[in-house]
Every structure is written in C-alpha cells, then in structure tokens.
Amino acid sequence: MEKKWSWGELLLLISICILGWRVSFINGATDPGDVSALNAMYSSLNSPPILTLWSSSGGDPCGQIWKGITCSGSRITEISLTGLGLSGSLGYQLSSLASLINLDVSSNNLGPDIPYQLPQNLQKLNLGWNNFSGSIPYSLSQMSLLISLNISHNQLGNQVNDMFWKLSSLAMLDVSFNSLSGALPQSFSNLTSMNAMFLQNNQFSGTIDVLTNLPLQNLNVENNHFTGWVPERLKNINIQEGGNSWSFGLAPPPPPGTPPANQDYRYHKPGNIYSPLSSHAAGGDSRSGISGGALAGIVISVLVVGAVIAYMLVKRRSKRSSSDIDKQKLGNLPIVSPASNGVQDPLAEMKLVHTSSSFDAKSLDSPASINLKPPPTDSHKSFDDNDTSKIPVVKKTIVTPPISVKSYSIADLQMATGSFDVENLLGEGSLGRVYRAQFDDGKVLAVKKIDSAAFPRGLLEDFTEIIANVSQLHHPNVTELMGYCSEHGLHLLIYEFHKNGSLHDFLHISDEYSKPLTWNSRVKIALGTARALEYLHEVCEPSVVHRNIKSANILLDAEINPHLSDCGLASFITNLDQALDHQVGSGYNAPEVTMSGQYILKSDVYSFGVVMLELLSGRKPFDSSRPRDEQSLVRWATPQLHDIDALTKMVDPALKGLYPVKSLSRFADVVALCVQPEPEFRPPMSEVVESLVRLVQRSNMSRRTFGSDHGSSFRTDDPDARETS
C-alpha cells in the first residue's frame, strides 16, 4: 500500500535536509588565511606528533577540531597549547589570524625570539615559561584590545621601550623572572585599567613613580634595582617591594594635582587574572556544545521552514491582503544573537561588553590575508589617524615633552674632544661634523656639532624643542640621544658611540681592519634598519619622517646591529632643505623629492630601498666613475631584480658567491617594491619588516648563524673607527 506524505512530514524532511547541508557546509571550511598561519606554525614547531590532526599544508582546523584550536564559524578565535613540551618558534604568519582573541603557549620550550608580528585583536596573550630572549616586540604597541599579557619566566633582556600608550585596556601584566633593565617606560602611566602588575626578579632601575596613579590592587617589584621612595598611594595596596635600594626618611611631596593617597582605586573585580592563562583555568575545553556555525545553520533552517508554513497558511486564508502578509513575516523574524566567544574569565567578559561591537567588525569580517594599514603621506599625522575612535582627543594636542637627557657644558665637551681636534673627527654629514668624545669616567660618546647653516642663530627655543622630542625616541635600532649642549651660540647633540662606524664605510671603504659583510649580516642590517623606520613611521605619534636615509646614517655596533642616526631632526631644522641640497644627485632621493621637493613617509621607503640595493650589490647609489648607464644604481639595477641570472651577476663580488639564491631573490623582491617610482605603490615599513622577517625565518638564519658572522665581519682593533652621520 502506497503511503501518502502529509504536508507536515514533507516540511520536516525538507528542514532536516537543509539543516544537515548547512551544518556540514559551515563546519567544513576554515578561513584559508587561518589555515595557512597554522600550517606555518606547525612547521616552525618542528611538526610535533602531540598536535593531533595538525598539518604543515592544508587541512581544516575548525571542521576537524585540531588540538588546542577553538573556532567561531570559519575563523580561529583561540589557540591553547600550554604545557606540551613544544620547541621551535611560532612561525611568521600569526598576524593573519585576525579573529584570534586568546593565544596561550605557556610552559613550553619556544624561542629564541617572540614573533615580531602578533595578531592585533588579541585580548589575552600568554608566552610565559618559555625560552624567549631578545626584546619585547613593538607590534604589542598596536594591540589596543589586550587585557592580559604574561611573558614571565623567559630570558628577555634590554630596556622596555615606550610602547604602552594605546594599551589602556590592559588589566594584568606579568614580566617577572626575566633580565629586563632600565627605567620603567613613561607610557605605563596610560595603563588606566591595570589591576595587577608583576615586575619582580628583573634588573629594572630608577623610581616607580610612574605607577602612582594606576588602579592597582597587586604589585610585585621585588629583587630589582629600584631607588627612591615607594609612593604613599602604593603602600595601601598588596605590594611586595623587597630586594631594592629604597630611600628612607621623609619622602618628597607629591607633584601638584596628585589625588590624595587614601583614595580607593580598587574598582576592578578580583578574579583569576593573576595566574597564567590556560584553557584549564578558563574552565576546560570550550569546544563542547554546538558551535557558532551549527547554531547559525539551525536558525536559517528554522527560518526556511517557518516561511514555508506561513506560505501554506496564506494560501488557505486568501482573504488576507499582501500587505498583511508582509507585516506578519517581518513580525515573526527572530533576532539572531552573536555567537559566544568562549571567554570564561570574568574580567575579560567585563571588557568584552565595551569592545563587542568593534570586535565583531574587525575580527569576524576581516580578510584572511595580512591587512596592515599603510601610513598616510602627511608627516604630521599618526599612521592610524583615520581610526578616530581609538585616539583620545588629548593625544592630538602637541605638547613639548620635558627634556630627559643630560645637559653638557662647552668646557666638558672641549675636554672630551681635545678642543674638537681633527684627530677626533669621526665624519662630516649634512647637518655638521661628528667628533669622538672620551670623558673622565671612561665613557665614549659621539658629539654632533650642528652646522650654523642648518640651524640659524637665535632659535634657542626651537633647539630646546628638538632636544625634547628627540630624547623621547627609544628603539634598539635608533641611535640614542645621551645629552646636548647649547652655549655661546653653539648647538651640539651627544649620542651613543658605535665603534664599528657606518654601513657606508663597511661597504665602500676597505682597510686592513675590516672584512666584507656576510650575506646574513647584510640581511640583519636591512631588517634592523627597517624596524627603526617602522618605529618612526607607525609607532611614534605624530609620525616621524627621517628625510635623510643613507648608508652613512646607519651605524653598526660591535655585533653588527644597525642604529639609525639623525632621527627626529628633519622636522625641526628650518633650513634642512638647503642643508640637503648636495644630496639631490646622491642617488637616495625618491622621484617626488627630486621633481618637486615633496618629502613624505614613502620617500623614506624609497631611500631605504636604495640602501638595500647597496647591501645587495656593494655599489654606491651614484658613482660617476662607472659607465654612464651604470652610474645610477636604481636605474641600472631595477630591470635585473626579477631575472635570477642577471641578479647573481650584480651581487657584491665581496660575497664570493656565499649566499642562498632563494634568499637573494626574496631580498630583491623587497627592493623592487621599495624603489617603485610612484609613492602609492611602495609598501609601508611594517610590510617591509614582515617580508624581511619571513625571509630570515625561511632561510633558517638562526642567532647562532649570526654569531658566526660577527667573528669575520667587524673591526676589532681599530681605535679610530669612523662614525659618519
């Protein structure tokens, strides 16, 4: 007997089919950019078997439920790989994980460097208990949604740079048990949500006054080199301060405008944010239950079934008008709530209330590829001025900061330089002469004597502004301003001294004390200089245009680390155009500078590309001694950059063929982008940095490789090594 299907049974069958198709479709494909990032990460982790279902190519992390991965729809939102004994590095594509909000790889053996480009929408980052060394990367400065940061129990060193101005949502910071040194950065004062800070067992020095007005509940500064007094306000919180060199007796009065010490700033709810972040602390595996994609499929299926039922009812009640039907359909539409992001931490949930709208827009809808916003062409705007929602109005007011470097007298400098004796002359640049200065305490510094033609007389206030601004520039690859002198109409700048002189000397002046730079050293110099420019263009506010990028302004220290000099001077010296006139035919200037005198951020990018060409070829940017068609380095080299045979012929003969061909080709690709004639086609420096980082990692140029280069690449016995700027 043939069975007749009722309308209800047919509708049920249709809904089951639609639901099954929809769920399988949603869970079947992870965003390609996210997949690529995890593939690169798996390879960089040495393909550990413990990461079940992971692969070095392809795969479906969300559909196959890769170990430690949590998704929302097709995007990866959490990576939790704590305590798995992993080694290697985290790869070079993490920044493409635009929806990632929690990254926890604590308690492993990862190193040596923290990845330079981290996911920008992270809210919780835990890299604690690993083997990371080097410095804290500057990309952290752009992670404005960050709530919790743990990089404790590593081997991080150097001074913590001033990178925390935008991290006003950060509530927990743990950098304990490292080798971090120097004074606490001034930008700590902008951590207005800071609840718990752990700085113990480092080598920090100076005072902790910058922490005075933070809403801290827990603070640990034990076993450092702090001095001064513990501010009265901080004595009212849970503080551990032993193992420092505190002053005793009566503390000096607080600065004017400081709130009273007994004011209660403890408005954050206590939670488990002080312990290392892990999936266990967050309540176990957050993947249990129906995923966001499946929930969306169910909702869509219900809507389809509801629409069919409504249509059948309408057919039976034909007396209703079409307008009534439309109203009924609109009235029956359910409101679809956003999928849960899986955040269990109460403080994180509190923060998500304020950031949910921006998170949905940026993370769930962002493209899979790396999307770095290029800086504007206006040198007086920060690189993200278009995003006005993130920039406090107060930051747009330009106020000259206080001078934070030492003031020297002319007498001191005359003694240290032998009355500016020609024997102490290190070099002469576009802004004046540079002298070697040795002081009574044995310290050696470089003294730049500003040419009066570049800086007119009677502008003492302008010189003070220069000092105040330049003294705020702190980056491992930017030459540090140590002091200044302004007496008797003379203006002098005192910088740190680098015994290996300039890159120009290494490449173009050979002597008995020097040996050719190896290929790895050249890539290292290019990457360090690129990071310095990225800092000036995209971290500093307002952006700093250098305007004088050349190999003579890239100084090398004892380990061949590059330090960009003359930073911050171009924007303030009124007659710089005249001072730089001699550079018109030097080969460094971008076409827009040569044609119209217009100098923008992308002009720096062009000049940097020329420096990269110098590193690649060993040639000067302009050399009148060569045949006419080879005098301009850019004009001669550009047509050959994508021809591997021609490229190998133009490589610096001093390398004697000792370089990886693939690395050379990728290096040339970056050069070709930087020296584009049209400024709009040149990449921002953040993309240049990322390309060079990827080049280094793909070539497996480890720190040990760099170390072997040093022994054969720098002057060791030359007391008169020249430093030109």
N, C-alpha and C positions, 0 to 999 in steps of 0.2 A: 504494500500500500504506500503510495507516494505521499511524503509528508509535505504539508504546505507551511511555508515560513510566514510568521506574523511580522508586522512592521516592527514591533519591539525587538524580536530576535534578530532581524536584519540590521537594525541600528546598533545592537550590541556587537554583532560580528564586525561591522564596519569600524566601530570605535576601537575594538581590540586590535584590528589590523593596523589602524592609524597609529595607535599607541606603541605597538611593537616596532613599527618602522621608525617612528620619531625618536624613541629612546636609543635604538641602535645607531641611528644617524648622528645623534648628538654625542654619544659616548665613543664614537668610532674614529674621531679625528682630532688630535691635539694640534693647536696652532703650530704651523711649520717653524716659525722663528723660535718658539719654546723648545720644540724637538731638537732643533739644531744646537741650541745652547746646552741642552742636557747631553747630547752626543759628544760635544767638545769637552764638557765637564767630565764625562765618563772616561774619555781617552786621557785627559790630563791627570785623572786619579789612578792611572795605570790599570784601567779596566778590572776593578776588584770583583771577584765572584760573589762577594757578600751582597752586592747591589743586584738583587734578583730582578730579572726581566729588562735591566738596563742594556743599552746597546750603543756602540760607537757610531752607528749610522741608522737612520730611520727609526721606526718603532712608533708606538702610541702610548706615551706615559699616562695619559688620563684614562684611556679605554682599557689598557692592560694593567693598570694600577701598579706602576713601578714602585719599588720600595722607597719609602720616605717622601713620596710625592702626593700632594693634595691639590685638587683642581676645582675650579668653578667654571662649568661649561667646558670650553675648549682651552682655557688658559690656566696655567700653573700658578697657584697662589701661595704655596708653602713647600719648602724643602727642609726636611728634618732628618739629618744623618749623624746624629750625635753618638759618640762612643763606639764607632765601628772599626777603629784602628786604620782608618784611611790614610794614605800617603799621597804625595804628589801635590798638584795645585788645583785650583778651581776652574781653570780654563779662561778663555778670553772673550766669551760671548755672554756673560751674565747680564750685561746691560740691556740685552734684548728681551729679558724676562720682565716685561712692562707691568704685568699684573701681580708679580711676586710681592707679598707683604711680610713674609716671615722666612728668614734664612738662618738655620741653626746647624752648624757643622762643628760644634764644640767637641772637646775631648777626642781629638784625632791627632795625626802627625803631619798636618798640612803645612806647606811652606813653599819657597822661602819668603815670598812677598805676598801681602794682601792684594788681591786683584785691583788694578787701578780703576777700572770702570765697574761699579756695582749697580744693581737695579735701583733706579731713582725713586721708586714708590715704596720701598721697604719701610715697614713700621717697627719691625724687631729684627735685629742682627746680632747673632752670637757666634763669634770666632774664637772664643776663649779656650784655653788649654790646648794649644797647638804649638807649632814651631815657627810661627811667622816672625820675620825680622824686618829691618829697614824702618821706614816711616809710615805714619798713618796717611792713606791716600787722600788727595784733595777732593776726589769725587764725593766724599762724605759731606762736603760743604753744601752740596745741592740737594741733599736728601731731607727736604723740609718736613716730610711726614713721619720721620723717625721718632719713635717713642722710647725704645730701649736699645742700648748699644753695649755689648760686652766683648772686649778684646783683651781680657786679662790673661795672665799666665802664658805669655809668649816671650819673645826676645826683641820686642820693638825698642828702638832707640831714637836718638836725636830729639830736638825740641818739638813740642806740639805746636803746629802752626795755627795761625789765627783764622780758623775755618768754621766757627760755630755760630756766626751771626744769624743764619737762617734756620737754625735748629731749635726754635722756640718751643716745639712740642716735645723735645727730649726730656723724659722724666727719670731715666736711670742711665748712669754712665759708670762703667767699670773698666779701668785701665790698669788695675793693680798688677803687681808682680811682673813688671817689665823693666826696661832701662831708660825710660823717658826722662829727659833732662830739661833744664832751663826754667824760666818763669812760666806761670800759668797764663794762657792766652787771654787777652782782654775780652775776646768775644764770649768767654764764659759768662760774662755779665748779662748776656742776652738769653741765657737758658732759663727763661721765666717759668717753666713747668718742672724744673729739676727737683726731684724728691729725694733721690739717693745718689751719692757720688762716692766712688771708691778709688782713691789715688795712692794707696799705700804701697810701700816697697818699690819705689822708683828712685829717681835722682833729681826730683823737682827742687827748685831753689826759689828764693825771693819770698814774698809775703803771700798770704791767702786772702788779701783784702778784696779781690775781685769776686769772691764768693759771698761777701757780706749780705747782700740783699736778695739772694736766691731763696726760694721757699723750701729749703732743705729740711728733711727730718733725720736723715742719716748721712754722716760724713766721716770718712776714714782717710786721714793724711799721714798715718804713721810711717816711720822709717824713710824719711826723705831728708832734704837739706833746707827745709823752710826756716825762715828767720822772721823777726818782727814779733808782733803780738797776735794772739788769737782774738778776732773781733768779738766784742761783747755779745752781739746777736747770736753768734755761732755757739757760745757757751750754753745756750738754752736748748740745744738740740742734742741728739745722740751723736756725740763726736768722739773719735779716737785720734789723739794728736801726739802720742809719744814718739820718741826717737827722732826729734828735730832739734833745732838750735833756737828755741824761742827766747825772746827778750823777757826779762822780769821787771817788776816795778810798775810804775804808773804808765798806762798806755796813752799815746797822744789822743786829743779829742777827735771825734769822727768828722768827716768832711761836712760842710754846710748842706742842709737838705736831707741828711740821712735820717730815716724814720727811727723812733725810739727802739731800744734794744728789746723791750718786753713785748713788742707787738707780735701777735701769733700769726705765723705764716704757714701753719701746718694745715692747709686746706685739701691736701691730697689724701685719698683714702689709702690706708695701708693695705698692701697686698703682697704677692709673692714675686714682685718685680726685682727683688734684690738678689735672688738666686739665679744661676744660669738658666737661660731659656731652653726648654726642651719640650718635646711633644709629651713626655711623661708628666711634666709639671702642668701642662695645659690640659690634662685630663685624658690622656691616651690618644688613640688613633681617631682623628676627626673625620675619617672617611666613612664611618659606619652610618647607615641610613641612606636615604635617597639623595642622589647628587642634585646639584642645581639644574643640570641639563635634563635629567629624568623628570624633575618637577615641572620644568617648562614644557616638556613633551606631554605630560599628563594634562596640564592646564589647556594646552592647544587642542588636545583631543576632546576634552570636555566641551570646549567652545564649539568645535565642529558638530558634535552630537547634539548640543543644545540648539544650534542653528537649524539642524535638520528637523528636530522635534517641533521647533517653532514654526518652521515652514509647513509641516503637516497640519498643525493646529490652524494655521491661517487658511489653508485650503478648505477646512471644514467650516470655517467661520468667514465666509466670503463677504459678509456684510460689513466687515471692518474696512476702513479706508487704509490706503497705503501709508498715509502719514502716521496713523495709529500704530501700524506695524513697526515702522522705523523707531518710534518712541519706545516701544516695548523692547526691541533689540538693544537699543542703547542702554535702557534701564537694567537689562539683565547682564551686561558685561561685567565680569568680576575684576577687581583691582589686583594686579599681579604684584606681589611684594618682591623686593630684591632677594636674591639667593643669599643664604648665610655665608659669611666669610670664614667661619670656623674659628674665630678668635675667642679664646676662653678667658684670657686674663682680664680681670675687672677694670684695671686702669686702661688697658688697650681698648676695651669696649667703651669706656667713657670718652676716649679720644676719638673713636670712630663716629660717635654721634656728631662731632663737629666737622669731620672730614669725609663723611659718607658720600656727599654729592660730588666732591672733587675726585674722590677715589673711583667712583663708577665711571666718570667721564674719562679719566686718564688711563686707568688700568684695564678695564674690561673692553674698551673700544679702541685702544691704541693699537697701531700696527705691530706686527711681529718683528720687523727689522729695527735696527738701531735708529732712533729718531732723535738726533742731537740738534737742538735749535741753533742755527748759526747766529753769531753775534751781529748787531746792527752796524752800519757803516759810520754812525755818529760816535765819535770817541768820547763823548760826554754822557753816554747812556750806558747802563749796565746791560749785559747780554740778554737779560730776561725782562727788559722794561715793558714788553708787550703784555706780560702777565701781571697786571697791576694788582690783582687780588692777593699776591704773595708779598708785596713790597710795602712795608709800613711807610706812612707818609713822612715820618720823621727822618728816614734814611735818605730821602731825596733832598733834604736840606744840607747843602755843602758847608760844613764847619771845619775849619783848620784844626787838625788834632794837635795835641801838645807834643813838643819835641821830646823824644825819648832816647836821644843819643848824647854822648859826651861832647862838651864844648872845649876845644883846644885853643891855646894862645899861639900867636905867631912865633913867640920865643920858643915854645915847646917844639913846634914843627921845624924851626930852623936848626935847633939842636939835633933833632932826629934825622934830618935830611942833609946835615952838613951845609946849612945855608943854601939848600936846593942845589947842591953840587951836581955838575953834569955827570959825575960818576954814579950818582944815584938815580939818574933819569931812566925810567923804565920804558917810556914811549910817549908819543905825542898823538893825540886824537883830535877829532873835530871840535871838541869842547875845551881843550887845553892839554897841558903836559901832566904826566903822572910820574911821581917820584917814590922811591923806596925809602921808608922811614923806620929806623930802628930806635926804640925808646929804651930808657934806662932799665926798665924791668925785663928787657929782652924781647918784648913783643915787637913783631914786624908788621907794619901796615902799609897800605898804598895811599899816597896823598895826591889827589887830583886838584891841580891849580887851575881854576876856571879862567879861561881867556876873557879879558875885558871886552873884546869884540862880541863875544857871545852873550855877555851879561853886562848891560850898561851900568854905569855908576849911579849911586843914589837910590838904588832899589833894594834897600836892606829888608823891607817888609816882604818883598817878593822872594828874596833868598830864604827868609825865615819860613815862608810857606813851602818852598821847595824841600827844605830840611824836614819839616813836619810831615809832609806827605811821603817822601822817600823813606823816612825812618819807619813807616808803617808797613813797608813791603818785606815780607818774610817768607822765603821759599828756599828749599835746599839747592835749587838751581839758579837762584838770583843772588848776585854779589851783595853781601850785607853791608849797609852803611854803618860805620862804627862811631863816627863823630863828624864835627865840622869846625870851621873857623871863619869868622867874619870880623876882620880888624883892618884899619887903615886903608879902606877901600879894596881890600883883597877878599876873595871868596874861595874857600878851599873845602873839599869834601874828603873825608878819610874813610877808606874802605878796607875790608879784609884783604889780605895779601895772598896770592896764589903763585907759588914758586915756579910752576911749570909754564907760566906766561900764557900767551894767547894761542888759539887754534890757528890763526894766520901764520904765526911763527913756526908751528909744528908742520904745517902743510907746505909752506913756501920758503922757509929759511932753514937750510940744513947746516948743522955744525957737528963738531966731534962729540957733543954731549947728548945728542938726540938720535933716536932711531925712528923709522917710519911707524905711523899708527897702523895697527892691525885692523882688519875689517870689523871685528867685533867691537873694538874701541870706537870706531867711526859711527857704528850704529848706536852705541851707547851715548856718544856725544850728541847725535841728532835727537835721540829720544829725550835726553835731559834738557836740551835747549827748547824742544817742543813743549815740554811740561812747564818750563818757565814762561813761555809765551801764552800757553793756555791759562796759567795763573793770572797773568796781566790782563788778558782779554776777557776771561769768562768767570773769574773768581772775584777780582777787585771790583769795587763799586765806588765811583764810576769806572768803566773800563779804561785801562792804561794802554795807549798806543806808544810803542817804543820809538819808531821812526828812524832808527839807526842800527838796524840789524846787519851785522857783518862779522866775518870770522875774527877780526881784530877785537871785537867786543865780547867774544866768548872765551873766558879764562878757564884754565884747567888746573885742578888741584893735584896733589901728589898721587891720587888714584885715578886720574884722568876723568874725574867728574866735571862736567861743564858748569860754569857760573856766568850767567848773562849780566853784563855790566851796563852802566848808563841808564838803568831802568828808572822811569819816572821823571827824567829830566826834560824830555822833549816838550811836554805840555806846558811847561812853566817858563822856559827861557825864551824871551821875546824875540831875540834876533837869531833863532836857530836856523831859519831858512838861509840867512846869509852864511852862517857857520857851516852849513852843509852844502853850500853851492859847489864845492870841489868834488862832491860825490856824484854829480849828475852823470859823469862819464865813467863811474866806477864799476858799473855792471850790477849793482844791488837794487837800484830803484825800479819800482814797478812802472809799467807804461803810463798809468794815470798820473803818477808823480812827475815823470819826465815831460809829459804833454801839457799838464795844466797846473802842476804843483799841488794837486789834491792828494792828501795823505790820509788813509783810512786804516781800519783794522786789517783788511785784506791786503793792504800794501805790505804790512809786516809779514803776512803769509808768503807773499811773493819773494821777499828778501830772504826769508828762511829757506825757501826752495832753492835759491841761488847758493846758500851756504851748503845745503845738501849736495848740490852739484859739485861744489868744491871738495867735499868729503869723498864723493864718488870718483872724481876724475883727477884730483890733485892739482887742478889748474886754477889760475886766478880768474875772477869774474870778467875782467877785461885785461887783455895782455897785448899791447901794441907791438911786442916783439914777434908775435906769431903771424902767419899768413893772414891776409885781410879777411878771408871767410872763416877764420878760426879765432879772431880777436875777441868777439863777444861770446862768452861761454854759453849763455842761454840760447842764442841764435844757432850756434854750432851743434849743441848737444841735443836740443829738443827733438829734432827729426829722428834721432837714433835711439831714443829711450825705449821704444817698443820693438826694436829689432835686436834680438839677443846676440846675433853675431857682431853687429856694429857696437852693441853695448859692451861686450867683453873687450873690444879693441880700445874703447875710450876710458876704461878703468885705469886708475892711477898705477903706473908701472911699478911704483914702490911696493905695491902689494904682492908682486911677483906671482900673480895667479892664485894666491891663497885666499879664497873666498867661496862661499856656497853660491852657485849660479842662481838658484831659486831665490835666495835672499837678495842677491843683487837685482834681480828682475823686479821683485816686490818693492825694493827701495826706489828703483827708477820709476815705478808706477806712482809712488807718493810724490816724487819730484815733479812728474808731469802734471799732476793736479795742482800743485802749489804755484807753478810758473805759468798758469793759464793767463793769456793776455787780458781777458775780461774778469774784473774782480768778483762778479757774482758767481763765476764758475769755480772759484777757488774754495776749498773746504775750510770750515772753522778749525781752529787749532785742536779742539777736542777730538775731532775726527782724525786729524793727523796723528795725535798721540795714540789713539786707539789702533790705527793701522800699524804704527811702529811697534807697539806692544805686541800685537798679533804676529808681526814679523819675527820679533825676538823669541816668542814662545814657540812658534812653528819651527824655528831653526834650532831649538833646544840650546840656546845660548845661556847656560846657567851661570850663576855667580862664580863658580869655580873657573869657568871658561874666561870670564872677565878677569879673574885674579891672575891667570896665567899670562894674560895680555900685558898686565901692568909691568911685569918684570922686564919686558922688552920694548916698552913703548914710551917711557918718560925719562926726562933728565933727572939724574940723581945727584950729580956732583957739581952742578953749576950754580955758584952763589949769586951770580949776576943774571939769572934767568929773567928774560924781559917780559913785562906785562904791559900790553898796549890796550888802550881803551879810548 
